[in-house]
Amino acid sequence: MVDSLGVDSSETSTLYQILDGALTDALYTVLLGLDGEASIGNNNQQMYKLFDEAGNELTKRGEIEGYAWEYFHNRK
């Protein structure tokens, strides 16, 4: 789809940077919402519990936020 825009490589690079920033912010916000640190789609903040297939809880309050910050914002 990007190729069909007919833009040069510098414009394509800029487009990818814009998309990366938008998706990073959106996914980071969703992860904060799951952790109870932000609201998802409404004005209520609520903590969610995430479990693996064996029923083991994957997170405790505040753990998602730390991992999400490291992954999305602290990349080297």
N, C-alpha and C positions, 0 to 999 in steps of 0.2 A: 504494500500500500504506500509506503514511503517513497519507493522508487517511482510510483505512478505520479507523484507530485512534480517530478521534473526539476528538483532543486539540486544545487551543486553540493559537493561534499562538506563544505563548511556550514551550509544551511542545514544539511542532514545531521551534522554533529550537534548543532545548536538545538535542533528538534529533539534529538535523543537526550540531551542534557535537561531540557524542559520536562520531557516525559519522566525521566529518572527522578527529578525533584518532586514532581507531582505524585508519582507512585510511592516514593519514599515517605512523604508526608502522610498520605492516605493510609498506607499500611502501618506506619508507626502509630497513628491515631487509633486505628482499630485494635492494635495490640495493647495500647494504653487503656482502651475501653474494656477489653477483656480482663485487664488487671484491676479495674475499678478506679483507675486514675483519670479517666475522661469518660464523657458520655458518648454513647453510640446512637445517633439518630434521634435523640430526644434530650430533654433536660435532666434526666435522671442518671446519676452515676451508680453503677452496680458492679460488684465484683462477681466474676464468673469462675467456676471451677472447671479445669480442663483435665480429662482423663485419657489414658491410653486404652488400647483394646483390651488389656487385662484388668482394667478398672483401677489402675494406680493413678493417683492424682499427680499431675505433671507440674503444677505450680502452687506456690503459696503467695499470699499478698505481697506485692512489690517485686517479685522475681521477674515477671515478664518485662516490666519497665526497664530494669537494668540490662537485661539481655537485648532488648529492642534498641536501647540507646547505643550500646556497643556495636550492634550489627549495622544499624542504619546511619548513625551520626558519628561514630568514632572510628570509621574505617581509615586505614593508612594508605 
